Amino acid sequence: MNELSLALLFSLLALCLTLSAFFSGTETALMSVNRYQLRTLARQGHRRAIVAERLLGRPDKLIGLVLLGNNLANNLAATLVAVIVLRIMNDEWLAVGAGLLTLLMLIFCEVGPKTAGALYSQPIALASVPIYRVLEWGLYPFVWVINRITNGLLRLVGVTVDRQTQQTALTQEELRTVVAEAGALIPRRHQQMLMSILDLERITVDDIMIPRSEVFGIDITEDWSVVLERLRDSQHTRLPVYEGELNNLIGVLHMKRIANELARNRLTRDSLRELAVQRGASFVPKGTPLNTQLLNFQRDRRRFGFVVDEYGDVQGLITLEDLLEEIVGDFTTDAGTVAHKDIHEDAPGVYIINGSTTIRAVNRALGWKLPTTGPKTLNGLLLEQLETIPSAGAVLRVGNHVFEVLQITDNSIRAARVTTHKTEESDSELI
């Protein structure tokens, strides 16, 4: 190198530093680029995204290529600095030259480029793809040898590169994090729906079913005038028909099938029974996850089923509408009000809640954190805390919420007034 001019030596040094900065920055960009955004671009036919995804499919080869180029540039830069120092000064200044080169490379070839690569990973990664395609072809023999040696050493300590480079799927919690951090890319309403879909696996039919005491049906053993009155007053399109009690189900009655007969007063007890038997009841085991039940509804072309316990006793009713409301929210509520038909705001911070409302519905509508591991309804929660059947006017504190029992019917709390206080209380107490 003694024949080379100082101008050329400095030019070569600048080139080496530029290459070092390129390899450092693009390595960080390629390793930190969002793989799912990259895959989306690749599926849309973006050529550079396709190549980038292929390069990242074998990170051992990519890292070998990057480090080969980076080390060559760094080592050549160190040699050039030594030649320049000896040409200008003497060997006593070699340590000073090495120190200046280290500082220069640390700032302009490592920290700066890698910071830029982390902040602008996608554009930098895609811009570097054509260069890496050329380098991959030109340096293939050297990279192949390096990877063979490196992978062999890794196998000695139990690391198999092929297994480690397989694409790992996102877990449910990781997917929830991706949705939550989407920000303005996904509207808030859509984020809530996606979160609700992910929750279907952990929620069971017990959490959202209509309790047995709230099920509206037809007892065929009642006086015929009472049966006709219930049919005329029904707001439902499908009604369970039973004999004596809900456990003795006969079938499900579709109001459309008896509308004409009812209007012409030609409906009899026997014909009502026959129509109900034609559409037998569907039973759902207690504890069935909502995602499973949604598939069952779709497979069986059903709109509701009866939740039964291990003894076959009916515990409640699960409907397709209630299941879909877990995803999209209440169908019948104004978006500007509290998002549940059984929760009414009586005053700021004060709500009147139906006792049969599920704890999940209350928490979701009001943003509360009432316990959900025990009873599924507000009535069940209050009775568990009180450990007795209260009278109207009883007041109970659960956490930072004060519940006042408004109405008791058939040994259950039908309605309660709830006031929220700012001071959080961990225990429940009777006031």
C-alpha positions in Angstrom: 0.0 0.0 0.0 3.1 2.3 0.1 2.5 3.2 -3.6 -1.0 4.4 -2.9 -1.6 8.1 -2.4 -3.0 9.5 0.8 -6.1 10.7 -1.0 -6.8 7.2 -2.2 -6.1 5.7 1.2 -8.6 8.1 2.8 -11.1 7.4 0.1 -10.8 3.7 0.7 -11.1 4.3 4.5 -14.3 6.3 3.9 -15.7 3.4 1.7 -14.9 0.8 4.4 -16.7 2.9 7.1 -19.7 3.4 4.7 -19.9 -0.4 4.2 -19.6 -1.0 7.9 -22.4 1.4 8.6 -24.5 -0.2 5.8 -24.1 -3.7 7.2 -24.8 -2.7 10.8 -27.9 -0.6 10.0 -29.4 -3.1 7.5 -28.8 -6.0 9.9 -30.8 -4.3 12.6 -33.5 -3.3 10.1 -33.9 -6.8 8.7 -34.0 -8.4 12.2 -36.5 -6.0 13.7 -38.8 -5.6 10.7 -42.4 -6.5 11.3 -42.7 -10.0 9.9 -46.5 -9.8 9.4 -46.3 -6.5 7.6 -43.6 -8.0 5.4 -45.7 -11.1 4.7 -48.7 -9.0 3.8 -46.6 -7.0 1.3 -45.2 -10.3 -0.1 -48.7 -11.7 -0.6 -49.6 -8.5 -2.5 -46.8 -9.2 -4.9 -44.2 -6.7 -3.6 -41.0 -8.1 -5.1 -38.6 -6.8 -2.5 -40.8 -8.0 0.3 -40.8 -11.5 -1.2 -37.0 -11.5 -1.3 -36.7 -10.1 2.2 -39.0 -12.8 3.5 -36.9 -15.5 1.8 -33.7 -14.0 3.3 -35.3 -14.0 6.8 -36.4 -17.6 6.4 -32.8 -18.7 7.0 -31.4 -16.1 9.4 -28.2 -18.1 9.8 -27.3 -17.5 6.1 -28.3 -13.8 6.4 -26.3 -13.3 9.5 -23.3 -15.0 8.0 -23.5 -12.8 4.9 -23.8 -9.6 7.0 -21.0 -10.4 9.4 -18.7 -11.5 6.6 -19.1 -8.2 4.9 -19.0 -6.2 8.1 -15.8 -7.8 9.4 -14.1 -7.5 6.1 -14.9 -3.7 6.0 -13.8 -3.3 9.7 -10.6 -5.2 9.3 -9.7 -3.4 6.1 -10.5 0.0 7.8 -8.1 -0.9 10.7 -5.3 -1.8 8.2 -5.8 1.5 6.3 -5.7 3.6 9.5 -2.4 1.9 10.4 -0.9 2.6 7.0 -2.1 6.3 7.1 -0.7 6.8 10.6 2.7 5.3 9.6 2.7 7.4 6.4 2.0 10.7 8.2 3.5 10.1 11.7 5.3 7.1 13.1 4.5 3.9 15.0 4.1 5.8 18.3 0.8 7.2 17.0 -0.7 3.8 16.1 -2.6 3.6 19.4 -4.0 7.1 18.9 -5.1 6.1 15.4 -6.8 2.9 16.7 -8.6 5.0 19.4 -9.9 7.5 16.9 -11.0 4.8 14.6 -12.9 3.0 17.4 -14.7 6.2 18.4 -15.5 6.9 14.8 -16.8 3.4 14.1 -18.8 3.4 17.3 -20.7 6.5 16.5 -21.0 6.4 12.7 -20.9 2.7 12.0 -22.7 1.1 15.0 -24.9 3.3 17.2 -26.1 5.7 14.5 -26.9 3.1 11.8 -28.4 0.6 14.2 -30.6 3.3 15.8 -31.9 4.3 12.3 -32.4 0.6 11.4 -34.5 0.1 14.5 -36.6 3.2 13.9 -37.1 2.8 10.2 -36.8 -1.0 9.8 -39.2 -1.6 7.0 -38.0 1.1 4.4 -34.4 0.4 5.2 -34.8 -3.4 5.0 -36.7 -3.2 1.7 -34.1 -0.7 0.2 -31.2 -3.1 1.1 -32.7 -6.2 -0.5 -31.2 -5.7 -4.0 -27.7 -5.3 -2.6 -28.1 -8.4 -0.5 -29.3 -10.4 -3.5 -26.0 -9.5 -5.3 -23.9 -10.2 -2.2 -25.7 -13.5 -1.7 -24.7 -14.6 -5.2 -21.2 -13.2 -5.1 -20.2 -14.4 -1.6 -22.1 -17.7 -1.6 -19.0 -20.0 -1.4 -17.6 -18.1 1.6 -21.0 -17.9 3.4 -21.6 -21.6 2.8 -18.3 -22.6 4.4 -18.9 -20.3 7.4 -22.4 -21.6 8.0 -21.4 -25.2 7.7 -18.7 -24.7 10.4 -20.9 -22.5 12.6 -24.0 -24.9 12.4 -21.7 -27.8 13.2 -20.5 -26.2 16.3 -24.0 -25.2 17.3 -25.1 -28.9 17.0 -22.5 -29.8 19.6 -24.4 -27.8 22.2 -27.8 -29.0 21.1 -29.0 -26.2 18.9 -30.5 -27.2 15.5 -30.7 -24.3 13.2 -33.4 -25.8 11.0 -35.8 -26.3 13.9 -35.1 -22.8 15.4 -35.8 -21.1 12.1 -39.3 -22.5 11.8 -42.0 -19.9 11.9 -43.7 -19.9 15.3 -47.4 -19.0 15.5 -48.7 -16.3 17.8 -50.2 -17.4 21.0 -53.6 -16.1 22.0 -52.1 -13.6 24.5 -49.6 -12.4 21.9 -52.4 -11.9 19.4 -54.3 -9.9 22.1 -51.2 -7.7 22.5 -51.0 -7.2 18.7 -54.7 -6.1 18.6 -54.4 -3.9 21.7 -51.3 -2.1 20.3 -52.8 -1.6 16.8 -53.8 2.0 17.8 -55.4 4.0 15.1 -54.8 1.3 12.5 -57.9 -0.6 13.8 -60.9 1.4 15.1 -61.6 1.0 18.8 -64.9 -0.7 18.1 -63.3 -3.3 15.9 -60.5 -3.9 18.5 -63.2 -4.6 21.1 -64.9 -7.1 18.7 -61.6 -8.9 18.0 -60.8 -9.1 21.7 -64.3 -10.6 22.3 -63.7 -13.2 19.6 -60.4 -14.2 21.3 -62.3 -14.4 24.7 -64.8 -16.9 23.3 -62.5 -19.8 24.2 -62.3 -18.8 27.9 -66.0 -18.0 28.4 -68.5 -20.7 28.9 -72.3 -20.9 28.3 -72.7 -20.6 32.1 -71.4 -17.0 31.9 -74.0 -15.6 29.5 -77.0 -18.0 29.7 -80.5 -16.8 30.7 -81.1 -18.3 34.2 -83.8 -20.9 34.5 -86.0 -18.5 36.5 -85.9 -16.0 33.6 -86.8 -18.5 30.9 -90.1 -17.6 29.2 -92.0 -20.7 28.1 -95.3 -22.4 27.8 -96.5 -24.9 30.4 -98.9 -27.1 28.5 -100.6 -28.3 31.7 -101.8 -24.8 32.6 -105.4 -23.6 31.9 -105.9 -23.3 28.2 -106.9 -19.6 28.5 -103.6 -18.9 30.3 -101.7 -20.7 27.5 -103.4 -18.7 24.8 -102.8 -15.5 26.7 -99.0 -16.2 27.0 -98.9 -17.1 23.3 -100.5 -13.8 22.3 -98.4 -11.7 24.7 -95.1 -13.4 23.8 -92.4 -11.1 22.3 -90.3 -14.2 21.3 -90.3 -16.0 18.0 -89.4 -19.4 19.6 -90.8 -20.7 22.8 -90.0 -23.8 24.9 -93.0 -26.0 25.6 -92.8 -28.1 28.8 -95.1 -30.1 31.0 -95.3 -29.1 34.6 -91.7 -27.9 34.9 -88.8 -26.9 32.6 -87.0 -30.2 33.1 -89.9 -31.9 31.3 -89.4 -30.3 27.9 -91.6 -31.3 25.1 -90.0 -29.3 22.3 -89.6 -25.8 20.8 -92.5 -23.9 19.3 -92.0 -21.5 16.4 -94.6 -18.7 16.6 -94.7 -18.4 12.9 -96.1 -21.9 12.6 -99.0 -21.2 14.8 -99.7 -17.6 14.0 -102.6 -18.4 11.5 -104.1 -21.0 13.8 -103.9 -18.6 16.7 -105.5 -15.8 14.8 -108.4 -18.1 13.7 -108.9 -19.6 17.1 -108.3 -23.1 15.8 -105.3 -23.9 18.0 -105.9 -26.8 20.4 -103.8 -28.3 23.2 -103.1 -31.4 21.1 -102.1 -29.5 18.0 -99.8 -27.3 20.2 -98.1 -30.4 21.5 -97.6 -31.8 18.0 -96.1 -28.6 16.7 -93.7 -28.5 19.7 -92.6 -32.1 19.3 -91.7 -31.6 15.6 -88.8 -29.4 16.7 -87.1 -31.1 19.6 -85.1 -29.2 22.2 -81.3 -28.9 21.9 -79.3 -29.4 25.1 -75.9 -27.9 25.9 -73.6 -29.4 28.6 -72.8 -26.9 31.4 -69.3 -25.5 31.0 -69.2 -25.6 27.1 -66.9 -22.9 25.7 -68.7 -20.2 23.6 -66.5 -20.9 20.6 -67.5 -24.5 20.6 -71.2 -23.7 21.1 -71.1 -21.2 18.2 -69.9 -24.0 15.9 -72.6 -26.3 17.3 -75.3 -23.7 16.5 -73.9 -23.4 13.0 -73.7 -27.1 12.5 -77.1 -28.0 13.9 -78.8 -24.9 12.4 -80.1 -23.9 15.9 -80.7 -20.6 17.5 -80.8 -21.6 21.1 -80.2 -24.5 23.4 -80.9 -25.5 27.0 -77.9 -25.6 29.4 -78.1 -28.8 31.5 -75.9 -29.9 34.5 -74.4 -33.3 35.1 -77.8 -34.6 36.3 -79.6 -33.5 33.2 -81.5 -30.6 35.0 -82.0 -27.5 33.0 -80.0 -24.6 34.3 -80.8 -21.9 31.8 -81.1 -21.0 28.1 -78.3 -20.0 25.7 -79.3 -18.2 22.5 -77.4 -17.3 19.4 -78.3 -13.7 19.9 -76.7 -13.6 23.4 -73.6 -15.4 22.0 -73.2 -12.9 19.1 -73.7 -10.0 21.6 -70.6 -11.2 23.3 -68.8 -10.2 20.1 -70.5 -7.2 18.8 -72.2 -5.8 21.9 -75.9 -5.4 22.7 -78.1 -5.2 19.6 -80.9 -3.3 21.3 -79.1 -0.5 23.1 -78.3 3.0 21.9 -74.6 3.4 21.5 -74.7 6.7 23.5 -76.0 5.0 26.6 -74.9 2.2 29.0 -74.3 -0.8 26.7 -76.8 -3.2 28.2 -80.6 -3.4 28.3 -80.8 -4.5 31.9 -78.6 -1.7 33.3 -80.1 1.8 33.7 -78.4 4.9 34.9 -80.4 6.4 37.7 -78.0 9.3 38.4 -74.3 10.0 37.7 -72.5 7.0 39.2 -75.7 5.3 40.3 -77.3 2.4 38.3 -80.3 0.2 38.6 -79.4 -3.3 37.6 -81.5 -6.4 37.0 -80.6 -9.2 39.4 -80.4 -11.7 36.6 -77.8 -9.7 34.7 -74.5 -11.6 34.4 -71.4 -10.3 36.1 -69.6 -10.3 32.8 -72.2 -8.0 31.2 -72.0 -5.6 34.2 -68.2 -5.5 34.0 -68.2 -5.0 30.3 -70.9 -2.3 30.2 -69.6 -0.2 33.2 -65.9 -1.0 33.2 -66.1 -2.6 36.6 -64.1 -5.5 38.0 -66.6 -7.5 40.0 -65.4 -11.1 40.7 -66.3 -13.6 38.0 -64.8 -16.8 39.4 -67.9 -17.6 41.5 -71.6 -16.8 40.8 -72.4 -15.8 37.3 -75.2 -13.3 38.0 -75.6 -10.2 40.1 -78.2 -12.0 42.2 -75.9 -14.9 42.8 -73.0 -12.6 43.8 -75.1 -10.7 46.3 -76.6 -13.8 47.8 -73.2 -15.4 48.2 -71.8 -12.3 50.0 -74.9 -11.9 52.2 -75.2 -15.7 52.9 -78.9 -15.2 53.4 -82.0 -14.1 51.6 -82.2 -10.3 52.3 -85.2 -8.1 52.5 -85.7 -5.0 50.4 -83.6 -2.2 51.5 -80.5 -4.3 52.6 -77.3 -2.6 51.7 -74.0 -4.4 50.9 -70.5 -3.1 49.9 -68.6 -5.2 47.4 -65.2 -3.6 46.6 -65.8 0.0 45.9 -69.5 -0.5 45.0 -72.4 -0.2 47.4 -75.5 -2.4 46.5 -79.0 -1.6 47.8 -81.5 -4.4 47.3 -84.7 -2.9 45.7 -86.9 -5.9 45.1 -87.0 -9.6 46.2 -89.1 -12.1 44.3 -89.2 -15.9 44.7 -86.2 -15.9 47.1 -84.0 -14.0 44.6 -82.9 -10.4 44.1 -84.8 -9.0 41.2 -83.2 -5.5 41.1 -80.5 -3.5 43.0 -79.3 0.0 43.0 -75.5 0.4 42.8 -73.5 3.4 43.8 -69.8 3.6 43.0 -67.3 5.2 45.4 -63.8 6.3 44.5 -62.1 4.6 47.5 -61.3 1.0 46.6 -62.4 -1.6 49.3 -60.9 -5.1 49.0 -63.5 -6.9 51.2 -67.3 -7.2 51.2 -69.3 -6.0 54.1 -72.9 -5.5 55.2 -73.7 -1.9 55.9 
